Amino acid sequence: MKTPTILATSGGYVPGTRVRAEFGPLVKYALELAGAGGTGRTPKLGYLATACGDQLSQIAEREDAGRLAGIEVNPLRLFVMPNVEDIEGFLMEQDAIWVDGGSVENLLAVWRVHRLDAIFRRVWEAGVVLAGVSAGSICWHRGGTTDSFGPTLRPVTDGLGLIPYDNGVHYDAEEQRRPLVHRLVTEGTLGRTYCTDNGVGLVYRGSELAECVAEVPERSAYVVENAGGEAVEEALPTRLLQ
């Protein structure tokens, strides 16, 4: 059986030419981690836009990105009702799952209504790679920081917890992120927190960090921990994807 794998990112898209956004190296790496390359068939990517309310225009953009990249994008929509009868069976058929950004708290609430908290654990344990950006990164962890409640960031502490650590996204791009992570770690609201600059991803094998990868040069990942009552940040080695 494949080792349960998660790719949690602050990236995945690059500016497009024929479409607004194309899949970047991080999305493609999720499928590589799933062993979907070189199989002689089109890789299958399950796609969830729950965090943005399943906007049809956004889903269509991702389907266009998949067409250009030679990836079969299979959306799971939950609004106004699931678009498939067997959610778990649908997810099990994918090589990897990509969860888009938006409101992580709304995403978690809707997922729990449809029992996706339990379903995703079984899908992950079965070897389907789970991946995503922003809200689609935080959700796999215990928690992190979110703008789900307004422009002033707040902690989120009710993630799925497949990864027993916390997560800071957009670490270099949004000025509230780094100081809030440091304060929440100091207070004990967040524990060990793995953070990503824009364009960076965290690869977990099982529940432990295995490597950090980037689709943008000179970007990094970090770990923030409480040491003697204060937050200590360490940059982590980060490999640039080709």
C-alpha positions in Angstrom: 0.0 0.0 0.0 1.2 3.5 -0.8 2.4 5.7 2.1 -0.3 8.3 3.0 0.9 11.5 1.4 -0.2 15.2 1.7 1.2 18.2 -0.3 0.1 21.4 1.5 1.0 24.5 -0.4 0.7 28.3 -0.9 0.8 27.9 -4.6 0.0 25.7 -7.6 -1.0 28.2 -10.3 0.9 30.3 -12.8 -0.3 33.1 -15.1 -1.8 31.6 -18.3 -1.6 32.5 -21.9 -4.8 31.0 -23.3 -6.5 30.8 -19.9 -6.2 33.1 -16.8 -4.3 30.6 -14.7 -2.5 27.4 -15.6 -1.4 24.6 -13.3 2.1 25.2 -11.9 4.7 22.7 -10.9 3.1 22.1 -7.4 -0.1 20.7 -8.9 1.9 18.5 -11.3 4.1 17.4 -8.4 1.0 16.2 -6.5 0.3 13.8 -9.4 3.9 12.8 -9.5 3.8 11.9 -5.8 0.7 9.8 -6.7 2.8 7.9 -9.3 0.4 9.1 -12.1 3.2 10.1 -14.5 4.3 7.7 -17.2 1.3 5.4 -16.8 0.1 5.7 -20.3 -3.2 7.2 -19.2 -4.4 10.7 -18.4 -3.8 11.5 -14.7 -7.0 12.0 -12.7 -7.2 15.0 -10.4 -10.1 15.4 -8.0 -10.9 19.1 -7.6 -12.7 20.8 -4.7 -13.7 24.5 -4.7 -15.8 24.2 -1.5 -13.9 27.0 0.1 -15.2 29.4 -2.6 -18.8 28.0 -2.6 -18.2 25.8 -5.7 -18.3 28.8 -8.1 -18.9 27.4 -11.5 -16.6 29.9 -13.3 -13.7 28.9 -11.0 -14.3 25.2 -11.6 -14.5 25.9 -15.4 -11.1 27.7 -15.2 -9.5 24.7 -13.5 -11.0 22.3 -16.0 -9.4 24.5 -18.8 -6.1 24.4 -16.9 -6.3 20.6 -16.8 -7.1 20.4 -20.5 -3.9 22.4 -21.3 -1.8 20.3 -18.9 -3.1 16.9 -20.1 -4.8 16.3 -16.7 -8.3 15.0 -16.2 -9.9 17.4 -13.7 -12.9 15.9 -11.9 -14.8 18.3 -9.7 -16.6 17.3 -6.6 -19.3 19.9 -6.0 -21.2 20.1 -2.7 -23.5 23.1 -3.5 -26.4 22.8 -3.7 -26.1 19.1 -3.4 -23.3 16.7 -4.2 -22.8 16.1 -7.9 -22.0 12.5 -7.3 -23.9 9.8 -5.5 -20.9 8.1 -3.9 -18.5 10.7 -2.6 -16.0 8.3 -1.1 -16.0 6.1 -4.2 -15.5 9.1 -6.4 -12.5 10.3 -4.4 -11.0 6.9 -4.3 -10.9 6.8 -8.1 -8.6 9.8 -8.3 -4.8 9.8 -8.4 -4.7 13.0 -6.3 -7.1 15.5 -4.8 -6.5 19.3 -5.1 -8.5 21.6 -2.7 -8.6 25.3 -3.7 -8.4 28.3 -1.4 -11.0 30.5 0.1 -12.7 30.2 3.5 -11.2 27.3 5.5 -13.9 27.5 8.2 -16.7 27.4 5.7 -15.0 24.5 3.9 -14.6 22.5 7.2 -18.2 23.1 8.2 -19.6 22.0 4.8 -17.3 19.0 4.7 -18.4 17.8 8.1 -22.1 18.0 7.0 -21.2 15.5 4.3 -18.9 13.4 6.5 -15.9 14.3 4.5 -13.8 14.5 7.6 -14.0 10.7 8.0 -14.0 10.1 4.3 -10.8 12.0 3.6 -9.0 10.0 6.3 -9.9 6.8 4.6 -9.0 8.2 1.2 -5.6 9.4 2.5 -4.9 6.0 4.2 -5.8 4.3 0.9 -2.9 6.2 -0.9 -4.7 8.9 -2.8 -2.5 12.0 -2.5 -4.3 14.9 -0.8 -3.1 18.4 -1.8 -4.2 22.0 -2.0 -3.5 25.7 -1.6 -4.2 28.1 1.3 -7.5 26.8 2.8 -6.7 23.6 0.9 -3.4 23.5 2.9 -4.6 24.4 6.4 -7.5 22.0 6.3 -5.3 18.9 6.6 -3.6 20.3 9.7 -4.8 20.9 13.2 -5.2 24.6 12.5 -3.5 27.8 11.4 -4.4 31.4 10.6 -7.4 32.5 8.5 -9.3 35.4 7.1 -12.5 33.4 7.2 -14.1 35.8 9.6 -12.9 39.1 8.1 -9.8 41.1 7.0 -8.2 40.8 10.5 -6.7 37.3 10.6 -7.8 34.9 13.4 -6.7 31.4 14.5 -8.4 28.3 13.2 -8.1 25.3 15.4 -10.6 22.8 14.1 -8.8 21.4 11.0 -9.1 17.7 10.1 -5.9 16.9 12.0 -4.5 14.4 9.5 -1.2 16.3 10.1 -0.7 16.7 13.9 0.8 20.2 13.5 -0.4 23.7 12.5 0.1 25.5 9.2 0.9 29.1 8.2 0.2 30.0 4.5 1.1 33.0 2.4 3.9 33.6 4.9 5.8 36.1 2.8 2.9 37.7 1.0 0.4 38.9 3.7 1.8 41.1 6.4 -0.4 39.8 9.2 0.6 36.1 8.7 4.1 35.9 10.3 3.4 38.0 13.4 0.1 36.3 14.1 1.7 32.8 13.8 4.5 33.9 16.2 2.0 35.3 18.7 -0.3 32.2 18.6 2.7 29.9 19.0 3.9 31.9 22.0 0.5 31.8 23.6 0.1 28.1 22.9 -3.0 28.5 20.7 -0.9 26.9 17.9 1.8 24.2 18.4 4.6 23.4 16.1 3.6 25.3 12.9 5.0 24.7 9.4 4.7 27.7 7.2 5.1 28.3 3.4 6.0 31.4 1.3 3.9 31.8 -1.8 4.9 29.1 -4.3 6.1 26.6 -1.7 4.7 23.3 -0.6 5.2 20.9 2.3 5.3 17.1 1.6 4.2 14.9 4.4 4.7 11.2 4.3 2.4 9.7 6.9 2.0 12.5 9.5 5.6 13.7 9.3 7.3 16.3 7.1 9.4 14.7 4.4 10.5 17.6 2.2 9.8 21.2 1.2 9.5 22.1 -2.5 9.0 25.3 -4.4 7.8 26.3 -7.9 9.3 29.8 -7.4 13.0 30.5 -6.8 14.2 31.9 -3.5 11.1 31.1 -1.6 11.2 29.0 1.5 9.3 27.0 4.2 9.7 27.5 7.9 9.0 25.8 11.2 7.9 27.9 14.2 8.0 26.5 17.7 7.7 27.6 21.3 11.1 27.7 23.0 11.1 28.9 26.6 7.9 31.0 26.2 8.8 32.6 22.8 8.3 31.7 19.2 11.5 30.6 17.4 11.5 30.4 13.6 13.8 28.2 11.5 14.0 28.2 7.7 13.8 24.7 6.2 15.8 23.4 3.1 13.5 23.8 0.1 14.0 22.1 -3.2 13.1 24.0 -6.5 10.9 21.9 -8.7 11.9 21.8 -12.4 
